[in-house]
Amino acid sequence: MKEKRTSKTSRTDWERVTNMTDKEIDYSDIPPLRGDFFKEAHIRWPEKKQQVTLRIDPDVIEFFKKQGKGYQSMINAVLRKYVEAHNH
């Protein structure tokens, strides 16, 4: 497993994780799959996003850009949460 480099310091002991065997992984919080799970499963592809031009205050866009790569997806996620909270 390649270690991801970010500006934030990871508190994960990646050496320990890399050296773990399958038997050492705790799966107790994951329920076992039923035999017919995949018979009932459906593939859901994400909807294609629409490109728009949007005017955003400079301090707001700067805040999101400082969060790093993927800031546009983060803006989309924030807007989605807003829609979900107000979609009665």
PyMOL commands that place a pseudoatom at each C-alpha (Angstrom):
pseudoatom trace, name=CA, resn=MET, resi=1, chain=A, elem=C, hetatm=0, pos=[0.000, 0.000, 0.000]
pseudoatom trace, name=CA, resn=LYS, resi=2, chain=A, elem=C, hetatm=0, pos=[1.431, 3.333, -1.023]
pseudoatom trace, name=CA, resn=GLU, resi=3, chain=A, elem=C, hetatm=0, pos=[1.321, 5.981, 1.680]
pseudoatom trace, name=CA, resn=LYS, resi=4, chain=A, elem=C, hetatm=0, pos=[-0.653, 9.063, 0.653]
pseudoatom trace, name=CA, resn=ARG, resi=5, chain=A, elem=C, hetatm=0, pos=[1.181, 12.323, 1.261]
pseudoatom trace, name=CA, resn=THR, resi=6, chain=A, elem=C, hetatm=0, pos=[-0.875, 15.284, 2.452]
pseudoatom trace, name=CA, resn=SER, resi=7, chain=A, elem=C, hetatm=0, pos=[-0.144, 18.495, 4.269]
pseudoatom trace, name=CA, resn=LYS, resi=8, chain=A, elem=C, hetatm=0, pos=[-1.810, 17.055, 7.379]
pseudoatom trace, name=CA, resn=THR, resi=9, chain=A, elem=C, hetatm=0, pos=[0.150, 14.608, 9.539]
pseudoatom trace, name=CA, resn=SER, resi=10, chain=A, elem=C, hetatm=0, pos=[-1.449, 11.173, 9.710]
pseudoatom trace, name=CA, resn=ARG, resi=11, chain=A, elem=C, hetatm=0, pos=[-1.860, 9.586, 13.121]
pseudoatom trace, name=CA, resn=THR, resi=12, chain=A, elem=C, hetatm=0, pos=[-2.280, 6.142, 11.552]
pseudoatom trace, name=CA, resn=ASP, resi=13, chain=A, elem=C, hetatm=0, pos=[0.437, 3.590, 12.175]
pseudoatom trace, name=CA, resn=TRP, resi=14, chain=A, elem=C, hetatm=0, pos=[0.764, 2.641, 8.489]
pseudoatom trace, name=CA, resn=GLU, resi=15, chain=A, elem=C, hetatm=0, pos=[3.598, 0.180, 9.140]
pseudoatom trace, name=CA, resn=ARG, resi=16, chain=A, elem=C, hetatm=0, pos=[1.361, -1.810, 11.496]
pseudoatom trace, name=CA, resn=VAL, resi=17, chain=A, elem=C, hetatm=0, pos=[-1.553, -1.674, 9.031]
pseudoatom trace, name=CA, resn=THR, resi=18, chain=A, elem=C, hetatm=0, pos=[0.637, -2.795, 6.128]
pseudoatom trace, name=CA, resn=ASN, resi=19, chain=A, elem=C, hetatm=0, pos=[1.960, -5.754, 8.119]
pseudoatom trace, name=CA, resn=MET, resi=20, chain=A, elem=C, hetatm=0, pos=[-1.453, -6.951, 9.386]
pseudoatom trace, name=CA, resn=THR, resi=21, chain=A, elem=C, hetatm=0, pos=[-2.670, -10.364, 8.283]
pseudoatom trace, name=CA, resn=ASP, resi=22, chain=A, elem=C, hetatm=0, pos=[-6.301, -10.969, 7.271]
pseudoatom trace, name=CA, resn=LYS, resi=23, chain=A, elem=C, hetatm=0, pos=[-6.863, -12.831, 10.570]
pseudoatom trace, name=CA, resn=GLU, resi=24, chain=A, elem=C, hetatm=0, pos=[-5.837, -9.732, 12.550]
pseudoatom trace, name=CA, resn=ILE, resi=25, chain=A, elem=C, hetatm=0, pos=[-8.495, -7.504, 10.937]
pseudoatom trace, name=CA, resn=ASP, resi=26, chain=A, elem=C, hetatm=0, pos=[-11.589, -6.975, 13.112]
pseudoatom trace, name=CA, resn=TYR, resi=27, chain=A, elem=C, hetatm=0, pos=[-14.720, -7.399, 10.989]
pseudoatom trace, name=CA, resn=SER, resi=28, chain=A, elem=C, hetatm=0, pos=[-17.101, -7.623, 13.963]
pseudoatom trace, name=CA, resn=ASP, resi=29, chain=A, elem=C, hetatm=0, pos=[-18.952, -4.421, 13.030]
pseudoatom trace, name=CA, resn=ILE, resi=30, chain=A, elem=C, hetatm=0, pos=[-19.674, -5.647, 9.469]
pseudoatom trace, name=CA, resn=PRO, resi=31, chain=A, elem=C, hetatm=0, pos=[-22.641, -8.020, 9.135]
pseudoatom trace, name=CA, resn=PRO, resi=32, chain=A, elem=C, hetatm=0, pos=[-22.039, -11.110, 7.002]
pseudoatom trace, name=CA, resn=LEU, resi=33, chain=A, elem=C, hetatm=0, pos=[-23.507, -11.035, 3.480]
pseudoatom trace, name=CA, resn=ARG, resi=34, chain=A, elem=C, hetatm=0, pos=[-26.414, -13.351, 2.687]
pseudoatom trace, name=CA, resn=GLY, resi=35, chain=A, elem=C, hetatm=0, pos=[-25.880, -15.807, -0.153]
pseudoatom trace, name=CA, resn=ASP, resi=36, chain=A, elem=C, hetatm=0, pos=[-28.425, -13.968, -2.337]
pseudoatom trace, name=CA, resn=PHE, resi=37, chain=A, elem=C, hetatm=0, pos=[-26.967, -10.504, -1.725]
pseudoatom trace, name=CA, resn=PHE, resi=38, chain=A, elem=C, hetatm=0, pos=[-25.570, -10.065, -5.225]
pseudoatom trace, name=CA, resn=LYS, resi=39, chain=A, elem=C, hetatm=0, pos=[-28.724, -11.478, -6.890]
pseudoatom trace, name=CA, resn=GLU, resi=40, chain=A, elem=C, hetatm=0, pos=[-30.646, -8.491, -5.477]
pseudoatom trace, name=CA, resn=ALA, resi=41, chain=A, elem=C, hetatm=0, pos=[-27.878, -5.910, -5.983]
pseudoatom trace, name=CA, resn=HIS, resi=42, chain=A, elem=C, hetatm=0, pos=[-28.180, -3.150, -8.574]
pseudoatom trace, name=CA, resn=ILE, resi=43, chain=A, elem=C, hetatm=0, pos=[-25.405, -1.050, -10.076]
pseudoatom trace, name=CA, resn=ARG, resi=44, chain=A, elem=C, hetatm=0, pos=[-25.984, 2.665, -9.503]
pseudoatom trace, name=CA, resn=TRP, resi=45, chain=A, elem=C, hetatm=0, pos=[-23.781, 4.916, -11.589]
pseudoatom trace, name=CA, resn=PRO, resi=46, chain=A, elem=C, hetatm=0, pos=[-23.436, 8.497, -10.374]
pseudoatom trace, name=CA, resn=GLU, resi=47, chain=A, elem=C, hetatm=0, pos=[-25.284, 11.041, -12.444]
pseudoatom trace, name=CA, resn=LYS, resi=48, chain=A, elem=C, hetatm=0, pos=[-23.192, 13.045, -14.856]
pseudoatom trace, name=CA, resn=LYS, resi=49, chain=A, elem=C, hetatm=0, pos=[-22.431, 16.422, -13.351]
pseudoatom trace, name=CA, resn=GLN, resi=50, chain=A, elem=C, hetatm=0, pos=[-23.397, 19.577, -15.173]
pseudoatom trace, name=CA, resn=GLN, resi=51, chain=A, elem=C, hetatm=0, pos=[-20.756, 22.232, -15.723]
pseudoatom trace, name=CA, resn=VAL, resi=52, chain=A, elem=C, hetatm=0, pos=[-21.895, 25.719, -14.696]
pseudoatom trace, name=CA, resn=THR, resi=53, chain=A, elem=C, hetatm=0, pos=[-20.448, 29.159, -14.243]
pseudoatom trace, name=CA, resn=LEU, resi=54, chain=A, elem=C, hetatm=0, pos=[-21.009, 30.334, -10.704]
pseudoatom trace, name=CA, resn=ARG, resi=55, chain=A, elem=C, hetatm=0, pos=[-20.031, 33.548, -8.979]
pseudoatom trace, name=CA, resn=ILE, resi=56, chain=A, elem=C, hetatm=0, pos=[-18.693, 32.842, -5.497]
pseudoatom trace, name=CA, resn=ASP, resi=57, chain=A, elem=C, hetatm=0, pos=[-17.319, 35.338, -2.982]
pseudoatom trace, name=CA, resn=PRO, resi=58, chain=A, elem=C, hetatm=0, pos=[-13.491, 35.300, -3.032]
pseudoatom trace, name=CA, resn=ASP, resi=59, chain=A, elem=C, hetatm=0, pos=[-13.150, 34.367, 0.641]
pseudoatom trace, name=CA, resn=VAL, resi=60, chain=A, elem=C, hetatm=0, pos=[-15.541, 31.436, 0.231]
pseudoatom trace, name=CA, resn=ILE, resi=61, chain=A, elem=C, hetatm=0, pos=[-13.739, 29.978, -2.781]
pseudoatom trace, name=CA, resn=GLU, resi=62, chain=A, elem=C, hetatm=0, pos=[-10.371, 30.531, -1.075]
pseudoatom trace, name=CA, resn=PHE, resi=63, chain=A, elem=C, hetatm=0, pos=[-11.602, 28.606, 1.971]
pseudoatom trace, name=CA, resn=PHE, resi=64, chain=A, elem=C, hetatm=0, pos=[-12.498, 25.591, -0.159]
pseudoatom trace, name=CA, resn=LYS, resi=65, chain=A, elem=C, hetatm=0, pos=[-9.294, 25.773, -2.217]
pseudoatom trace, name=CA, resn=LYS, resi=66, chain=A, elem=C, hetatm=0, pos=[-7.262, 25.689, 1.005]
pseudoatom trace, name=CA, resn=GLN, resi=67, chain=A, elem=C, hetatm=0, pos=[-8.865, 22.319, 1.801]
pseudoatom trace, name=CA, resn=GLY, resi=68, chain=A, elem=C, hetatm=0, pos=[-6.822, 20.850, -1.049]
pseudoatom trace, name=CA, resn=LYS, resi=69, chain=A, elem=C, hetatm=0, pos=[-7.466, 18.675, -4.043]
pseudoatom trace, name=CA, resn=GLY, resi=70, chain=A, elem=C, hetatm=0, pos=[-11.122, 17.935, -4.643]
pseudoatom trace, name=CA, resn=TYR, resi=71, chain=A, elem=C, hetatm=0, pos=[-12.384, 21.288, -3.401]
pseudoatom trace, name=CA, resn=GLN, resi=72, chain=A, elem=C, hetatm=0, pos=[-15.018, 21.456, -6.169]
pseudoatom trace, name=CA, resn=SER, resi=73, chain=A, elem=C, hetatm=0, pos=[-16.407, 18.082, -5.100]
pseudoatom trace, name=CA, resn=MET, resi=74, chain=A, elem=C, hetatm=0, pos=[-16.456, 19.379, -1.536]
pseudoatom trace, name=CA, resn=ILE, resi=75, chain=A, elem=C, hetatm=0, pos=[-18.483, 22.422, -2.624]
pseudoatom trace, name=CA, resn=ASN, resi=76, chain=A, elem=C, hetatm=0, pos=[-20.874, 20.042, -4.405]
pseudoatom trace, name=CA, resn=ALA, resi=77, chain=A, elem=C, hetatm=0, pos=[-21.199, 17.920, -1.237]
pseudoatom trace, name=CA, resn=VAL, resi=78, chain=A, elem=C, hetatm=0, pos=[-21.986, 20.996, 0.875]
pseudoatom trace, name=CA, resn=LEU, resi=79, chain=A, elem=C, hetatm=0, pos=[-24.635, 22.111, -1.608]
pseudoatom trace, name=CA, resn=ARG, resi=80, chain=A, elem=C, hetatm=0, pos=[-26.094, 18.583, -1.708]
pseudoatom trace, name=CA, resn=LYS, resi=81, chain=A, elem=C, hetatm=0, pos=[-26.429, 18.515, 2.107]
pseudoatom trace, name=CA, resn=TYR, resi=82, chain=A, elem=C, hetatm=0, pos=[-28.198, 21.883, 1.949]
pseudoatom trace, name=CA, resn=VAL, resi=83, chain=A, elem=C, hetatm=0, pos=[-30.640, 20.546, -0.670]
pseudoatom trace, name=CA, resn=GLU, resi=84, chain=A, elem=C, hetatm=0, pos=[-31.294, 17.383, 1.365]
pseudoatom trace, name=CA, resn=ALA, resi=85, chain=A, elem=C, hetatm=0, pos=[-31.936, 19.409, 4.521]
pseudoatom trace, name=CA, resn=HIS, resi=86, chain=A, elem=C, hetatm=0, pos=[-34.427, 21.670, 2.723]
pseudoatom trace, name=CA, resn=ASN, resi=87, chain=A, elem=C, hetatm=0, pos=[-36.100, 19.100, 0.466]
pseudoatom trace, name=CA, resn=HIS, resi=88, chain=A, elem=C, hetatm=0, pos=[-39.269, 18.326, 2.429]
for i in range(1, 88): cmd.bond("trace and resi %d" % i, "trace and resi %d" % (i + 1))
show_as sticks, trace
zoom trace
